[in-house]
Amino acid sequence: ENLTNLISNDDISDELYQRVDVPLKVLKDVNADDRKFLACDHNRDGDSHRSPWSNTYFPQLQDGFCPSEHLRQLELHANEVFDIYRELYFGKLTSVSSVYLWDKEANSGANNDGMVGFSGAFLIQNKVDNGSYWNSIHVVDVGRIERGGMCQYKLTTTILISVSPSDSEMGMESTRI
């Protein structure tokens, strides 16, 4: 009951969703031949999620956040490469991947060339069995890019595993030793 009251409060539930990783959700991009993409906090603006394939929000959103043109081109290339990796490693039918990049705030310390770095999320969901799945969320923060292409980066990885035992396994104890 207390959890229900907490979630029904919009202000508190928004704060809670910002602090808790939730499983990735698979959506389809009707503007890109129904290609699947992953919905998460890193491509969300309000109640809409941006597809990495068409740069379109679903449901439609007029002025949603989009990366700069240079970063958008890098995002498209990263999605193509990561999609090949995903298909070879996990299999085409059981998995979906998405890469989202965004520009860092200009006040985060630009160098003389105006380069401030960027951030990105590399996501994979793989369905393992009936209702069980593996979500991997890799968020990288690329710092200010220095002369010669040197920079510092920070990587945070979250793995969410959902296991749904079959009905026949529910409540059964293993007697094997």
C-alpha positions as a printed Julia matrix, in Angstrom:
177×3 Matrix{Float64}:
  0.0     0.0     0.0
  2.8     2.44    0.85
  4.54    1.72   -2.45
  1.28    2.31   -4.33
  0.87    5.7    -2.61
  4.47    6.57   -3.43
  4.11    5.74   -7.13
  0.78    7.58   -7.46
  2.47   10.86   -6.43
  3.81   12.28   -9.75
  6.64   14.33   -8.2
  7.93   11.46   -6.1
  7.54    8.86   -8.87
  9.58   11.06  -11.3
 12.32   11.34   -8.67
 12.19    7.59   -8.04
 12.44    6.76  -11.76
 15.54    8.97  -12.03
 17.3     7.0    -9.3
 16.26    3.43  -10.11
 17.21    1.52  -13.25
 14.19   -0.06  -14.87
 14.17   -2.8   -17.51
 14.56   -1.65  -21.1
 11.43   -1.57  -23.25
 11.41   -2.49  -26.96
  9.63   -0.1   -29.36
  9.31   -0.02  -33.17
 10.24    2.9   -35.4
  7.54    3.15  -38.11
  9.7     5.74  -39.91
 12.56    3.24  -40.31
 10.88    0.07  -41.62
  9.68   -0.92  -38.13
 13.23   -1.31  -36.83
 13.24   -2.06  -33.14
 14.88    0.24  -30.62
 15.23    0.35  -26.86
 13.39    2.86  -24.72
 15.15    4.03  -21.57
 15.82    7.17  -19.57
 18.63    8.21  -21.94
 16.36    8.69  -24.97
 13.29    9.91  -23.1
 11.81   13.39  -23.26
  8.58   13.57  -21.26
  6.6    10.45  -22.12
  8.22   10.04  -25.56
 11.33    8.1   -26.61
 13.66    8.98  -29.51
 14.54    6.31  -32.04
 18.24    6.16  -32.96
 17.27    5.09  -36.5
 15.13    8.05  -37.6
 15.77   10.57  -34.78
 11.96   10.66  -34.32
 10.12   10.59  -30.99
  7.4     8.03  -30.22
  4.76    9.1   -29.41
  5.4    12.17  -31.55
  7.03   15.13  -29.81
  7.6    18.45  -31.58
 10.64   19.9   -29.86
 12.33   16.88  -28.34
 16.02   16.83  -27.53
 18.29   15.75  -30.42
 22.09   15.57  -30.62
 24.13   18.04  -32.7
 24.59   17.1   -36.37
 28.18   15.91  -35.85
 27.17   13.75  -32.88
 24.09   12.49  -34.75
 26.31   11.15  -37.54
 28.5     9.44  -34.94
 25.35    8.02  -33.29
 24.13    6.55  -36.59
 27.5     4.91  -37.23
 27.67    3.6   -33.64
 24.2     2.06  -34.0
 25.15    0.26  -37.22
 28.36   -1.12  -35.67
 26.73   -2.05  -32.35
 23.84   -3.72  -34.19
 26.3    -5.98  -36.04
 28.04   -6.85  -32.75
 24.67   -7.6   -31.09
 23.52   -9.84  -33.93
 26.78  -11.81  -34.01
 27.05  -12.2   -30.23
 23.41  -12.64  -29.11
 21.53  -13.58  -32.27
 19.24  -11.59  -34.49
 15.89  -12.9   -33.28
 16.39  -12.67  -29.51
 18.08   -9.3   -29.06
 17.82   -5.56  -29.68
 20.46   -2.85  -29.29
 20.48    0.95  -29.35
 23.1     3.67  -28.95
 22.19    7.2   -27.88
 24.64   10.12  -27.82
 24.14   13.62  -26.46
 26.19   16.78  -26.25
 27.47   17.88  -22.88
 26.59   21.28  -21.54
 28.77   24.08  -22.92
 29.5    25.32  -19.39
 31.29   22.07  -18.52
 34.67   23.48  -19.53
 35.22   23.78  -23.27
 38.8    23.88  -24.52
 40.08   26.47  -26.99
 38.47   24.62  -29.9
 35.07   24.67  -28.17
 35.06   20.87  -27.73
 33.35   19.94  -24.46
 32.99   16.21  -24.92
 29.83   14.15  -25.0
 27.99   11.33  -23.28
 26.33    8.2   -24.56
 24.38    5.09  -23.67
 25.03    1.71  -25.28
 22.13   -0.67  -24.63
 21.4    -4.33  -25.32
 18.4    -6.44  -24.4
 18.57  -10.18  -25.01
 15.64  -12.49  -24.42
 16.99  -15.66  -22.82
 13.94  -17.89  -22.3
 10.18  -17.5   -21.88
  9.89  -14.12  -20.25
 13.49  -14.04  -19.01
 15.85  -11.42  -20.37
 19.2    -9.7   -19.96
 19.5    -5.9   -20.1
 22.92   -4.28  -20.28
 23.2    -0.51  -19.99
 26.61    1.08  -20.55
 26.79    4.85  -20.01
 29.99    6.61  -21.01
 30.9    10.19  -20.19
 33.65   11.48  -22.48
 35.43   14.47  -20.98
 36.82   17.53  -22.64
 38.72   16.58  -25.79
 42.27   17.94  -25.66
 44.68   18.66  -28.47
 45.87   15.44  -30.04
 42.52   13.74  -29.36
 43.26   12.88  -25.73
 40.41   12.85  -23.23
 39.25   11.15  -20.07
 36.14    9.06  -19.89
 34.05    7.4   -17.23
 32.08    4.22  -17.89
 29.18    3.0   -15.76
 27.63   -0.38  -16.49
 24.36   -1.74  -15.17
 23.17   -5.28  -15.8
 19.51   -6.06  -15.12
 18.49   -9.71  -15.29
 14.87  -10.8   -15.17
 14.19  -14.48  -14.59
 10.71  -15.92  -14.95
 10.59  -19.54  -13.78
  8.11  -21.8   -15.51
  4.9   -22.75  -13.68
  6.22  -26.26  -13.16
  9.28  -24.87  -11.33
  7.31  -22.56   -9.05
  7.32  -23.77   -5.47
  9.39  -26.85   -6.23
 12.44  -27.68   -4.14
 15.41  -29.4    -5.65
 16.14  -32.72   -4.0
 19.31  -33.36   -5.99
 22.63  -33.23   -4.19
